[in-house]
Amino acid sequence: MFLLSQCLVGVATLLDLASFQFKSRRLILLCLFGSVLLTAWHFFLLGQQSAGWLMLIAATRYLYCVFARQRLMMLCFILFSVTAVLLTWHSWLSGIALAATLIQTVASFQSQDLKLRSMMLVGTSMWIAHNIMVVSPIAVVMECLFLTSNIVGLYRFYRDKPFLTKAA
């Protein structure tokens, strides 16, 4: 199961790499939907139930955010995530996964590309720490590449603008 889990997250990595090279919020979120869905199954295969459920909820959230962004739904996704972790709590690793998910949930509902990317930097860093501790080397590589891709995208799209300029 370990090898299969690493293969799934390897494919997810390709989607992650593509995601932040798009300027379109919609394309970013569609790539993230596919990536996170594969990552959920990866965590289930590793026996990480909290992370798996959080990723399934995140995949649903990304798909929802392609089409809408109602703040009430953001609160629903936060509630779903907290409930999932309470029902599957395994250790403090579940808490790290939850914190990362909550940050990325708020990011998903941002209308401005720069805010979405900035918040994703923080959430991704927390997932890197989580994946190191659950010993999923390809997931660590995936999140590091995702982080790098996000940084490259930030540079490409915002290098000529002051950091605090509102994104279109």
LODO-669859 format. One record per residue (C-alpha): x, y negated, z. Coordinates in steps of 0.05 Angstrom, whole numbers, plus 5000, padded with zeros to 4 digits. Last residue first. Example, Ala and Ser with C-alpha at 12.3 -4.5 7.8 and 13.67 -1.06 7.14 Angstrom:
// residues 2
527350215143
524650905156
//
This chain:
// residues 168
486141624801
491241654856
491441104908
498240794914
501540964981
507641284949
509140694903
508340924831
513641114780
515041794809
507541954818
505542454765
512042824753
514542764825
508043004855
507943574805
515043774824
513143754898
507044184885
511144674845
516244704901
510844844953
507745374908
514645674897
515645714972
508645994980
509946534928
516846704956
513946795025
508247214995
513547634959
517147755024
511047965065
513948065135
507947845177
512447315210
515247055144
508247025116
505746595174
511646105169
510446025094
502945945107
504645355154
508845025100
503145115051
498244755097
502944155103
504444095029
497144205013
495543575051
499943165005
497343494942
489943364959
491542654981
495242514915
489742814873
484342374903
477442654912
479443044974
475043644989
480344154977
485143805025
480243875083
480144625070
487644635063
488544345132
483444845161
486845425125
493745265153
490845205223
487145865215
493346235189
497345985249
491746195296
491446895266
498946945277
497346825351
494947535352
489647985322
483347555319
478347865270
471647595295
474446935321
478446865257
472346955213
468346475256
473645925251
473846015175
466346015166
465745385210
471045025168
467545255105
460944975132
464344315151
466944245080
460044415055
457243805093
462543375060
459643524991
465043654939
462043984879
463744394817
471044584823
470244504898
465745124901
471045554867
476345294916
471745434975
470146144952
477646284945
478745975014
473446425045
476847025015
483546765039
481046675109
478247375108
485047665087
488947235137
484547475194
484748205171
492248265164
492649015152
497748945097
492749175044
487848655071
493248125063
494548304990
487048314977
486647595002
492647394960
489147624897
483147174913
487846614932
491246614865
484846634824
481646064863
488145664864
488445684788
481245424785
482844884837
488744604799
484744624734
479044214766
483843714798
486643564730
493843344730
496244054718
503144284738
500444404807
496645034789
501345384741
506245614794
500445834838
497546254782
504246594772
504846714847
498147054849
500947574801
506547704852
501547714908
498148304876
504848654864
506848554937
500448854961
501349444914
508349564942
505849535014
500050005000
//
